[in-house]
Amino acid sequence: MHGANNLLFGLTNDAFGYILTKVDFHSFPRYDYVSRTSMGEMTGEILIEKWLDLVRTSPRPVHIGT
């Protein structure tokens, strides 16, 4: 994740249900359906934490030549 061109491809929000952060989960009546069909209150926080870990622990590219 430290190279010139990085790509993190994953599933879109509705593949498993909506992905919400704790702040958005049941935050107002319009989000009732979205919260009910989400993966849970902590899903957004867990994904953010794990993605940042992936970025931090990914090896840096080796530059060959100049």
C-alpha positions as CSV (number, residue, x, y, z in Angstrom):
1,M,0.0,0.0,0.0
2,H,3.0,2.2,-0.2
3,G,3.5,2.1,-3.9
4,A,2.7,4.6,-6.6
5,N,-0.5,2.9,-7.7
6,N,-2.5,1.1,-5.0
7,L,-5.9,-0.5,-5.2
8,L,-8.0,-2.0,-2.4
9,F,-10.9,-3.8,-4.0
10,G,-13.7,-5.0,-1.8
11,L,-17.4,-5.7,-1.7
12,T,-19.9,-2.8,-1.9
13,N,-22.0,-1.9,1.1
14,D,-25.0,-4.0,0.2
15,A,-23.2,-7.3,-0.4
16,F,-23.6,-8.2,3.3
17,G,-25.8,-5.4,4.4
18,Y,-25.0,-1.8,5.0
19,I,-21.7,-0.9,6.6
20,L,-22.2,1.8,9.2
21,T,-20.1,3.5,11.8
22,K,-21.2,3.6,15.4
23,V,-22.2,7.3,15.0
24,D,-24.5,6.5,12.1
25,F,-26.1,3.3,13.6
26,H,-29.7,4.2,14.5
27,S,-28.8,7.9,14.4
28,F,-32.1,9.1,13.1
29,P,-35.4,7.6,11.9
30,R,-34.4,7.6,8.2
31,Y,-31.6,5.1,9.1
32,D,-34.0,2.6,10.7
33,Y,-34.0,0.3,7.7
34,V,-30.3,0.7,7.0
35,S,-29.5,0.0,10.6
36,R,-31.7,-3.1,10.6
37,T,-30.1,-4.5,7.5
38,S,-26.5,-3.6,8.5
39,M,-23.9,-6.0,9.9
40,G,-24.0,-4.3,13.3
41,E,-23.1,-1.2,15.2
42,M,-19.3,-1.8,15.2
43,T,-18.8,-3.0,11.7
44,G,-17.6,0.4,10.3
45,E,-15.1,0.9,13.2
46,I,-13.7,-2.7,12.8
47,L,-13.3,-2.3,9.1
48,I,-11.6,1.1,9.4
49,E,-9.2,-0.3,12.0
50,K,-8.4,-3.4,9.9
51,W,-7.9,-1.4,6.7
52,L,-5.5,1.0,8.5
53,D,-3.6,-2.0,9.8
54,L,-3.4,-3.4,6.3
55,V,-1.9,-0.1,5.0
56,R,0.5,0.1,7.9
57,T,1.8,-3.5,7.6
58,S,1.9,-3.8,3.8
59,P,5.5,-4.1,2.5
60,R,6.9,-1.1,0.7
61,P,7.8,-1.7,-2.9
62,V,11.3,-2.4,-3.9
63,H,12.6,0.1,-6.5
64,I,15.0,-1.5,-9.0
65,G,17.4,0.8,-10.8
66,T,17.3,4.6,-10.5
